[in-house]
Structures are given as C-alpha cells and as structure tokens.
Amino acid sequence: EDQVTQSPEALRLQEGESSSLNCSYTVSGLRGLFWYRQDPGKGPEFLFTLYSAGEEKEKERLKATLTKKESFLHITAPKPEDSATYLCAVQLLFSGGYNKLIFGAGTRLAVHP
Amino acid sequence: ETGVTQTPRHLVMGMTNKKSLKCEQHLGHNAMYWYKQSAKKPLELMFVYSLEERVENNSVPSRFSPECPNSSHLFLHLHTLQPEDSALYLCASSQEIGLAQYQETQYFGPGTRLLVL
C-alpha cells in the first residue's frame, strides 16, 4: 500500500536553531515529491517539487532534498515567521492516466524568539 | 481575484440541511480537486475532475455530491451530513497535460471550515 510518513509530528525550535523535517515514503511509481507549507486556517502553499533522487532545491531558509526512500526539508536559522505545518506529498499515476497526490500528516513547526 | 478562491470560508449546518461549497480557479487550469482535511490526519482526496469530467471518486459517501459545470468552477453539494464530516474542505487545481507525462503542481484554495451540528 502506498504510504507517506512525516516525522517528527511536532517540532519546537529557538530562532536560529537549524533542523530538518523528514518525509519517508513507500510507493510504487513515484512521479514527484511535493512540499507544501500550511498556516492555520489556510490552504497549503506550494514550496518545492523534487523529481529524482539526488535532486535539491532551495528557497530562502529552506532546502529540500530527495533520496529513493525519503525527503528532507532542512531549515537553516529559522525565524518565527517560519512557524507553520509542513506537508509532504508524493505524486503517483493512477488508473485513467491522471496524477494523484498522497499526503503525509504533516510536521507542525513552532519557532520561538 | 487570483489563484484559487473558495466560498464560504466558514459554514455551520445541521444534519438535515442542504448546502453547497463553491470553488473558482483563476489560473487557466483544466483539472480540479476536492480534499478533506481532518485534525491531525493527512489530506484525503475526495474527487478529481479533468476537463470537466469526473475521473476519480475516492469512495466518498453519497451525501457529498460534486459538480463541475466548467473548467473554472467546482461545487460540492452537501446533504444530510454527519458530525464526523466536520473538517476543512480544500479545493485545488492543476494543469494536466496528456497522459500525465508531467508532474503538474496542484494549487490550493484557502478552504471552507465546515461544522456539522
């Protein structure tokens, strides 16, 4: 069964304290891995797409990496405004020839001054 | 308006009510999705429409009825809901090309927070 697991479930950091979030997956036929940020009461906001093992992408203090079994979202010197829930999703091809996203439960990040 | 919009943002309804959620995308996309997000659970895909045709119905109870009149609008009609249906309902859109040879990004709306009493 296709599965996406994110860890930790929640993470509390001090401002400037770098860390990493993990997304591990067990799927057949990965077509892409997506990272989204979700603020309370809002919809997910797209951050990155990774397509193949070894690929890396960066945006401000965030860097996403991908291996054959997992992805990491590295947060360097975080600020309070980075506090949010970070969602990971894998994209699969399902019957009918259309893409489908399977999401993890997310990591709730809180960055304190 | 830009991106994906949803109305209403908040909805409280009784179990015998009938209501509808509306989603509109301003991105020129040809695929639209309904997701359900419950507390501490992953987003669950409910329905997928591509070129206004429903291509996925993910074992959703019949008390949820989707409608896609054109590629920019998507509705979710609700009737005789249960308290466990209370959740954040998210709409998303993407541009699907041919046989999904490209991994197109889904863009989400702000959601409708639904409470069923």
Interface residues (C-beta under 8 A of the other chain):
Chain A: V4 R31 G32 F34 Y36 G41 K42 G43 P44 E45 F46 T49 Y51 L87 A89 Q91 L93 F94 G96 G97 Y98 N99 K100 L101 I102 F103 G104 A105 G106
Chain B: V4 Q6 A31 K40 K41 P42 L43 L45 V48 S50 V55 E56 L90 A92 S94 E96 L99 A100 Q103 E104 T105 Q106 Y107 F108 G109 P110 G111 R113
